[in-house]
Amino acid sequence: MQHPSPEAFAHAHPASLWTGEVKVLFLDSLSQRGNVRLACRAVGLSAETAYRQRRRDPLFARAWAAAIVLARRVGEQVLADRAIDGVEEEVWFRGELVGTRRRYDSRLLLAHLARLDRAADEMAEQDAERFDELLALTAGEDMPGDYAAPGEDPLPDRDAFVEQAIDDARDAMLDRLGFQLDLDGEIEDEEEEIAFDCEWGEEHGRVLHAADGQWHGWLHRAHTRVDAILGCGVSALALSTVSTVSTPAGGPAT
């Protein structure tokens, strides 16, 4: 049986090649240059499939927007450097290099920054501060605990994460004790409320400490995973991708 080549498979099933690791490499490149085609070239996939993946994957689209913000910051720094130092150019005369000159012209870079500005929004500005965490989620790193329920922000900050952990623990204790609650979720009986406050006072500190440890442990895992992907680079991932697409479901490659 003749199996399709990796190139034919990629053309027919482009989404299958946009793994979490490939997305991270693409987004990292995009955050440095702000150029989709260059970022696609870095991972060996087409811009057409990148835009299609962005339409279908909200988290990928969110990280894409944050990458554009970071690219703009890089562009601002380049612009500042060129404004101060200029750009050195070679001077040729009759086919020979006769010297260099320094030119001060940032019009093209300003136009590029204006384009990036149009793509930025407030959420993207905030997400840019936590870009590595977004990359980790894009790569498939799960949040600790049960935070990322459907409809909730998949990337909470530390305070939101700890607050939910405390609320969940409090609700669990109320369920265990079986106290009657009013419409506002408060304990109806005054004596039961006092008893609960005493027990919850001890439990609250333990839950807070545990949740804070979970959060920082996740940050460490997230950053470690992103560092491993970016350190691996495209070449190793390309070998893995070729191996995968060369042996489609239905039997070993022959």
VEXDREN-2710 file (C-alpha; in Angstrom, 1 decimal):
% VEXDREN-2710
k/r/px/py/pz
1/MET/0.0/0.0/0.0
2/GLN/1.4/3.4/-1.0
3/HIS/1.2/6.0/1.7
4/PRO/1.1/9.8/1.1
5/SER/4.3/11.8/1.4
6/PRO/4.7/14.1/4.4
7/GLU/4.1/17.1/2.1
8/ALA/0.9/15.6/0.7
9/PHE/-0.3/14.7/4.1
10/ALA/0.4/18.3/5.4
11/HIS/-1.5/19.8/2.5
12/ALA/-4.6/17.5/3.1
13/HIS/-4.5/17.7/6.9
14/PRO/-2.8/21.0/7.9
15/ALA/-4.4/21.3/11.3
16/SER/-2.8/18.0/12.4
17/LEU/0.7/19.6/12.1
18/TRP/-0.2/22.6/14.4
19/THR/0.7/20.8/17.5
20/GLY/1.1/22.6/20.8
21/GLU/4.9/22.7/20.4
22/VAL/4.7/24.0/16.9
23/LYS/2.3/26.7/18.0
24/VAL/4.7/27.8/20.7
25/LEU/7.6/28.1/18.3
26/PHE/5.4/30.0/15.8
27/LEU/4.2/32.4/18.5
28/ASP/7.7/33.0/19.9
29/SER/8.9/33.9/16.4
30/LEU/5.9/36.1/15.9
31/SER/6.6/37.9/19.2
32/GLN/10.1/38.8/18.0
33/ARG/9.4/39.9/14.4
34/GLY/5.7/40.6/14.1
35/ASN/5.7/39.0/10.7
36/VAL/3.3/36.0/10.2
37/ARG/5.0/34.7/7.1
38/LEU/8.4/34.7/8.7
39/ALA/7.0/32.9/11.8
40/CYS/5.3/30.4/9.5
41/ARG/8.6/29.9/7.7
42/ALA/10.3/29.2/11.1
43/VAL/8.0/26.2/11.7
44/GLY/7.7/25.1/8.0
45/LEU/4.0/25.7/7.7
46/SER/1.9/28.0/5.5
47/ALA/0.4/31.3/6.5
48/GLU/-2.9/30.1/5.2
49/THR/-3.0/27.3/7.7
50/ALA/-1.9/29.6/10.5
51/TYR/-4.8/32.0/9.9
52/ARG/-7.2/29.0/9.7
53/GLN/-5.9/27.7/13.0
54/ARG/-6.3/31.1/14.6
55/ARG/-10.0/31.2/13.5
56/ARG/-10.6/27.8/15.1
57/ASP/-8.5/28.0/18.3
58/PRO/-9.5/30.9/20.6
59/LEU/-6.5/30.3/22.9
60/PHE/-4.1/30.4/20.0
61/ALA/-5.8/33.6/18.7
62/ARG/-5.4/35.2/22.1
63/ALA/-1.7/34.3/22.3
64/TRP/-1.3/35.6/18.7
65/ALA/-2.6/39.0/19.8
66/ALA/-0.2/39.1/22.8
67/ALA/2.7/38.1/20.5
68/ILE/1.9/41.2/18.3
69/VAL/2.1/43.4/21.3
70/LEU/5.5/42.0/22.2
71/ALA/6.6/42.4/18.6
72/ARG/5.6/46.1/18.7
73/ARG/7.7/46.6/21.8
74/VAL/10.7/45.1/20.0
75/GLY/10.0/47.4/17.1
76/GLU/9.9/50.4/19.4
77/GLN/13.3/49.5/20.7
78/VAL/14.7/49.1/17.2
79/LEU/13.2/52.4/16.2
80/ALA/14.7/54.1/19.2
81/ASP/18.1/52.6/18.4
82/ARG/17.9/53.7/14.8
83/ALA/16.8/57.2/15.7
84/ILE/19.8/57.6/18.0
85/ASP/22.5/55.6/16.2
86/GLY/21.2/55.5/12.6
87/VAL/21.8/52.6/10.2
88/GLU/25.2/52.0/8.7
89/GLU/25.3/51.4/5.0
90/GLU/28.0/50.4/2.6
91/VAL/29.1/52.9/-0.1
92/TRP/30.1/51.4/-3.4
93/PHE/31.7/53.2/-6.3
94/ARG/32.4/51.6/-9.7
95/GLY/31.9/48.1/-8.2
96/GLU/34.2/48.7/-5.3
97/LEU/33.4/49.2/-1.6
98/VAL/34.8/52.6/-0.8
99/GLY/33.4/53.2/2.7
100/THR/30.3/53.3/4.9
101/ARG/27.8/56.0/5.8
102/ARG/25.2/56.3/8.5
103/ARG/21.6/56.9/7.4
104/TYR/18.8/58.0/9.7
105/ASP/15.5/56.8/8.1
106/SER/12.9/55.0/10.2
107/ARG/9.8/55.5/7.9
108/LEU/9.4/51.8/7.1
109/LEU/9.7/50.8/10.7
110/LEU/7.2/53.4/11.7
111/ALA/4.7/52.0/9.1
112/HIS/5.3/48.5/10.6
113/LEU/4.6/49.7/14.1
114/ALA/1.4/51.4/13.0
115/ARG/0.2/48.1/11.5
116/LEU/1.0/46.3/14.8
117/ASP/-0.8/49.0/16.7
118/ARG/-4.0/48.3/14.8
119/ALA/-3.8/44.7/15.9
120/ALA/-3.3/45.4/19.6
121/ASP/-6.1/45.7/22.2
122/GLU/-6.3/46.0/26.0
123/MET/-6.5/42.3/26.7
124/ALA/-3.6/41.6/24.4
125/GLU/-1.6/44.2/26.3
126/GLN/-2.3/42.4/29.6
127/ASP/-1.6/39.0/28.1
128/ALA/1.7/40.2/26.8
129/GLU/2.9/40.5/30.4
130/ARG/2.2/36.7/30.8
131/PHE/3.2/35.5/27.4
132/ASP/5.1/32.4/28.6
133/GLU/2.1/31.3/30.6
134/LEU/-0.1/31.6/27.5
135/LEU/2.5/29.6/25.5
136/ALA/2.4/26.9/28.2
137/LEU/-1.4/26.6/27.9
138/THR/-1.1/26.6/24.1
139/ALA/1.4/23.7/24.4
140/GLY/-1.2/21.8/26.5
141/GLU/0.0/22.4/30.0
142/ASP/-3.2/22.1/32.2
143/MET/-3.9/24.5/35.0
144/PRO/-3.6/23.1/38.5
145/GLY/-6.8/22.1/40.3
146/ASP/-10.2/22.5/38.6
147/TYR/-10.0/26.2/37.7
148/ALA/-10.3/26.0/33.9
149/ALA/-14.0/25.1/33.7
150/PRO/-15.9/25.8/30.5
151/GLY/-16.6/29.5/30.0
152/GLU/-14.0/30.7/32.5
153/ASP/-10.8/32.5/31.7
154/PRO/-8.3/29.7/31.0
155/LEU/-5.5/31.9/32.3
156/PRO/-6.4/33.3/35.8
157/ASP/-4.0/35.3/37.8
158/ARG/-2.6/34.2/41.1
159/ASP/-5.2/36.0/43.1
160/ALA/-8.2/34.7/41.1
161/PHE/-6.8/31.1/41.4
162/VAL/-6.3/31.3/45.1
163/GLU/-9.7/32.9/45.7
164/GLN/-11.5/30.1/43.8
165/ALA/-9.5/27.5/45.8
166/ILE/-10.7/29.1/49.0
167/ASP/-14.3/29.4/47.9
168/ASP/-14.3/25.7/46.8
169/ALA/-12.8/24.6/50.1
170/ARG/-15.4/26.7/52.1
171/ASP/-18.3/25.2/50.1
172/ALA/-16.9/21.7/50.6
173/MET/-16.8/22.3/54.3
174/LEU/-20.4/23.6/54.4
175/ASP/-21.5/20.5/52.5
176/ARG/-19.7/18.2/54.9
177/LEU/-21.2/19.9/58.0
178/GLY/-24.7/19.9/56.5
179/PHE/-25.6/23.4/57.8
180/GLN/-28.7/25.1/56.4
181/LEU/-28.0/28.2/54.3
182/ASP/-30.2/31.1/53.5
183/LEU/-30.7/32.6/50.0
184/ASP/-27.4/34.5/50.2
185/GLY/-25.4/31.4/51.0
186/GLU/-25.0/32.3/54.7
187/ILE/-25.5/29.9/57.6
188/GLU/-29.0/30.4/59.1
189/ASP/-28.3/29.2/62.7
190/GLU/-26.2/31.5/64.8
191/GLU/-24.6/28.8/66.8
192/GLU/-23.7/26.8/63.7
193/GLU/-22.2/29.9/62.2
194/ILE/-19.9/30.4/65.2
195/ALA/-18.9/26.8/65.1
196/PHE/-18.2/27.0/61.4
197/ASP/-16.1/30.2/61.8
198/CYS/-13.9/28.5/64.3
199/GLU/-13.2/25.5/62.2
200/TRP/-12.9/27.5/59.0
201/GLY/-10.5/29.9/60.6
202/GLU/-7.9/27.1/60.9
203/GLU/-8.7/25.6/57.5
204/HIS/-8.5/28.9/55.6
205/GLY/-4.8/29.4/56.2
206/ARG/-4.0/25.9/55.1
207/VAL/-6.0/26.2/51.9
208/LEU/-4.4/29.6/51.1
209/HIS/-0.9/28.2/51.6
210/ALA/-1.7/25.1/49.5
211/ALA/-3.3/27.1/46.7
212/ASP/-0.4/29.5/46.6
213/GLY/2.0/26.5/46.4
214/GLN/0.0/25.0/43.6
215/TRP/0.1/28.3/41.6
216/HIS/3.8/28.7/41.9
217/GLY/4.4/25.1/41.1
218/TRP/2.4/25.5/38.0
219/LEU/4.3/28.6/37.0
220/HIS/7.6/26.6/37.3
221/ARG/6.2/23.7/35.2
222/ALA/4.8/26.1/32.6
223/HIS/8.1/28.0/32.2
224/THR/10.1/24.8/32.1
225/ARG/7.9/23.4/29.4
226/VAL/8.2/26.5/27.2
227/ASP/11.9/26.6/27.7
228/ALA/12.2/23.0/26.7
229/ILE/10.2/23.6/23.5
230/LEU/12.1/26.7/22.5
231/GLY/15.4/25.1/23.4
232/CYS/14.5/22.0/21.3
233/GLY/13.8/24.2/18.2
234/VAL/12.2/23.4/14.9
235/SER/14.7/20.8/13.7
236/ALA/13.9/18.2/16.3
237/LEU/10.1/18.8/16.0
238/ALA/10.4/18.5/12.2
239/LEU/11.9/15.1/12.5
240/SER/9.1/14.1/14.9
241/THR/6.5/15.5/12.5
242/VAL/7.9/13.7/9.5
243/SER/7.9/10.4/11.4
244/THR/4.3/10.9/12.4
245/VAL/2.9/11.9/9.0
246/SER/5.0/9.2/7.2
247/THR/3.1/6.5/9.1
248/PRO/-0.6/7.4/8.9
249/ALA/-3.3/5.4/10.7
250/GLY/-4.0/2.2/8.9
251/GLY/-0.6/0.5/9.0
252/PRO/3.1/1.0/9.0
253/ALA/4.8/2.8/6.2
254/THR/6.3/0.5/3.6
END
